[in-house]
Amino acid sequence: MKPTLVLAGLGHGQLEILDRIEEIREHYEVLFIGKCQTVYTGAFPQVIAGLMNSATVRLPQLEPAAERILAIDPHLQTVQTEKGPFHYDRLVLATGAVSRGIGTPLKPMSQALLDRIDSSSQVTIVGGGKAGVELANTCVRTKKVTLYAKRVLPDVSTRRQKQMERLLVRSGVVVIKQRKNDESSEGLVLDATGVVPVNWWSESGLANPDQFIETDEYLRHYQFPNIYVTGDMASALNGGVDAVRSGRYVAERLLGETTRPFRKRQSMNILLTTTGHALLTFGRFSWHGRLPYYLKRFIDSRYVRHYS
Ligand SMILES: Cc1cc2nc3c(=O)[nH]c(=O)nc-3n(C[C@H](O)[C@H](O)[C@H](O)COP(=O)(O)OP(=O)(O)OC[C@H]3O[C@@H](n4cnc5c(N)ncnc54)[C@H](O)[C@@H]3O)c2cc1C
């Protein structure tokens, strides 16, 4: 009898695993727990900017056994869902993390959230990291935008930070260089301050309270090696590019194609700025111009086409 593999959540990494589902099914009885579709975050701002019609990606070739994972018993090897418990021999977690809780959460992302942003004439974005700055740049094309950010893009050089802040202001974004610490709201308040752990991880004994999940160098839970952790859930990973790479790696592990540890790499990010322009960052290196814009559009439309 084949061992049972439970794939939980339609995160970015899981899509990479599902891409190889035919091969995986030769080795495992596969159960998927999660929704049939999700929103690809890379393309989310492009939909807001009117550059793409949809950022929705879909579950390929599988019927979900249940929609929501509620808890896990790693000792009994069961996942609890709204449809009851399921046994696993191996489990891949890709259910992502959640927004911190200021105003309207951006994560988990949904089409309903995109529709809400679309129909709002005024938005306040909290957080000056890459997600917040890209959202401000795209929302300001059709809305009044306020951005609360102590610093704009703290990971890039000071010269680049100043340039990006000038561009935001020139486009009409009201940049308030402080934390948002009152309840007042100017339109729809979007939380772009980053993600935090979800309670069921610690309640299930997978992590300490308010901590991300620790893994070994093979992305297996440090205590329960039959559980793989991908994407934002894993303390060792960082951002969407890592989520995708971790999924590809776990697929290789499940298929017995690799015995090497997961290699962490510096990731490239590209965010939309003014019309027809984007900022590419790679560590402290950054490049602003048209070419990063075309590169981003190419990468994201190819991704959404592939998975939709
Ligand atoms: C506006 C914005 C733009 C971004 N742009 C970029 C970018 O350009 N590049 C980049 O690298 N990163 C980007 N990020 C970060 C990126 O979104 C995350 O790092 C990435 O989504 C993490 O993927 P993941 O696989 O962990 O899970 P997620 O993409 O968060 O997906 C988790 C999935 O699991 C589902 N789920 C949640 N809970 C459960 C449950 N209990 N049971 C079953 N299913 C569940 C969710 O509905 C969702 O479908 C952006 C973030 C934001 C907010």
The ligand as an ORCA input file, in Angstrom:
! r2SCAN-3c Opt
* xyz 0 1
  C       0.591     42.930     -1.445
  C       1.667     41.879     -1.351
  C       2.516     41.714     -2.428
  C       3.536     40.750     -2.362
  N       4.355     40.633     -3.436
  C       5.370     39.762     -3.367
  C       6.276     39.657     -4.467
  O       6.143     40.347     -5.493
  N       7.310     38.779     -4.359
  C       7.472     38.012     -3.227
  O       8.433     37.239     -3.157
  N       6.623     38.077     -2.186
  C       5.584     38.930     -2.223
  N       4.736     39.021     -1.158
  C       4.900     38.070     -0.045
  C       4.209     36.772     -0.446
  O       2.850     37.026     -0.590
  C       4.350     35.650      0.588
  O       5.673     35.526      0.997
  C       3.869     34.328     -0.032
  O       2.520     34.453     -0.382
  C       4.016     33.169      0.919
  O       3.463     32.041      0.316
  P       2.981     30.799      1.150
  O       3.202     29.628      0.274
  O       3.580     30.767      2.502
  O       1.434     30.949      1.400
  P       0.327     31.940      0.901
  O       0.604     32.483     -0.436
  O       0.070     32.883      2.026
  O      -0.908     30.948      0.716
  C      -1.469     30.210      1.752
  C      -2.696     29.522      1.233
  O      -3.220     28.658      2.238
  C      -4.603     28.931      2.457
  N      -4.886     28.675      3.869
  C      -4.667     29.502      4.919
  N      -5.038     28.893      6.074
  C      -5.491     27.668      5.724
  C      -6.002     26.564      6.465
  N      -6.129     26.618      7.801
  N      -6.357     25.424      5.808
  C      -6.223     25.357      4.450
  N      -5.746     26.372      3.691
  C      -5.385     27.512      4.326
  C      -4.765     30.409      2.072
  O      -6.104     30.707      1.741
  C      -3.821     30.489      0.864
  O      -4.459     30.034     -0.290
  C       3.700     39.953     -1.190
  C       2.825     40.114     -0.110
  C       1.834     41.078     -0.164
  C       0.939     41.243      1.028
*
